[in-house]
Amino acid sequence: MLVDLHMHSHFSFDAQPNTVMELAAASIKRGLSVIAVTDHKDYFWNRPPMELDLAGVQAEIDKARTQYGDQIEVLKGIELGEPNADPTAMELLETYPFDVVIGSLHAMPNDIDFYDMDYDNLDQEQLLRDYLVEAKKMAEHGGFDVFAHLDYPLRVMKRDYNHPSFENFMEWVTPVLRAIIDRELSFEINAAGLFAWMKQVGPEDFVLEEYRRLGGTMISIGSDSHAAALVGRGAEECIAHAKRHGFHEVMVYRNRKPYAVSVG
C-alpha cells in the first residue's frame, strides 16, 4: 500500500495553486491509497501565528471525499510549525477536528526559518546542537501525532564548503528520538531530501537505526509535496528506507488515532 501523509495545497503559503481536488486526482493516478492534506500553520515565539483558512480546507476535503471517496482515502491533516511556541496551537486542536497533526520545527526561538538563515556568518555546529535541543523540547511537549522531517535544517544549510549531517551529533539526536518514543509520536520518513543535495530520503540511516535500537516502532511516510505533480514522490524510496531498518508497517491516522498498515 502506498500512502502519503504529508502534502500541501494552495492553502499553504509556499505551495503551488493546486486544490485538494487536484491533489486527490493526482494521488489516484500516482497509485496512492491514503493521503493526508497537511497545510501549514506555523506558530512563533514573538509574533502572531500564521493564518490558515481552515473552513476552506474542510470544504475542499469534503468535496474531494465526495468525488473520489471510492478511489482514495483523503485525511484531514495540518502541519503545525513550532507547536510548543504558542499555547494557542493546542487550543486550535481542541476546536477543530483533524485526522492527523504533524509537528515540525522550521525555526528557532528567534523566529527565523532555517531556510532564511545566513549560514556564512554563524556557527553551524552550534546551530545544529541548539536545533536538536529545541527539537527535543517540541517532542516532549507533544500534542501532535507525527514528528516531521528531523533533517530539515540539513537540507537547507548546504554550501559549497560543508556537508551537513547529524553523524557527529548523536549525543543530541538520541534524546530527541527518546522523546518521540516516550510521547508515542510517529517518526516521519520524509522524501524531500531525495530531491535536494542529499539525494536520499531522511532521516539519515544511522538516525533511523538508532530510533529502531531505542525501541521505536511508529513510522510515517510523507512526500512533503507542494504541488499536485509531486504527490507521492519518493514513496517507494521511503518504504525501502523503512524496510532496510526493519520497519514493515507505517502509520495512518483517523480521528487522531494511529493504525498500522503493511508495506510488505
Phi, psi and omega in degrees: 000133177259128179230157177215105184257027178206097177208159187234142176254188181295350177286346175271138186298334187251015183256163174289160186281058179255135178282168176297324176302317180292322176298317181295315180298317179294325180292323177297314178298328181284346180091018179280145179260327182222133174229155171234127175272116190233071182288156187287137160219099182271144174248158187224158178280331192235009179205168183295158182290162176295144177279146173214129181281083185294324178294321178295318177300313181300318181298319181288324176295317178301318180295317180294321178295320179295317184285319191238011186301336179274358182241336184203148176265121181253111181266145176270114180235182176202146173252110178269115174276130178053055185296345179269359183280339189212124182297341180291345177297315180288330176296323178301317183290338176281341185263321186247136178277132176231156171277319183214139180239121177266137172251134182219156180239102181260344188213162174265177182299354171276001178066019175262123179294144177303330179297331187257003183285152179269087187290342178287345185232036174212164180276101186294324179294318178294323178299316180295321176298314180297320179300314182292326174297317180292323178298321177298317178300318180295316179296317179296325178296317178063210182091351177241185187248324187233128174271113189270152170022071175304332184275009185309309181296328179299324183292328189253352184261007181295135173226173182300332188261002183226170178218079187301135181201156173270009187305320182261018185234020184295337175302330180260333179290315185304316177298328176297313181297320178299319180294321177300316180292315182298325181271003178057044175266152169280146178258121188278132163266115189249131187278350189301325180298335179297334184250011174250192183299335185291328180059029175206154177288159179247156010279172177300154185307313185290336176288314179294324177296320178294320176302316178296316181299324181285352179105009178293138182230344189259115182241139173240152180238134179213139177282334187059034182285146179239022179202148181300326181293346186248003181299140177073002182294138181078006183299317180295321178293323177296317179296316179299320178299315179298313185293326178301332183253018172089011178260119182242008175225148173234161185262140163240160185232138173227123182055039176072012178253132182277142175227132180274135175236143183283140173241019174097000000 
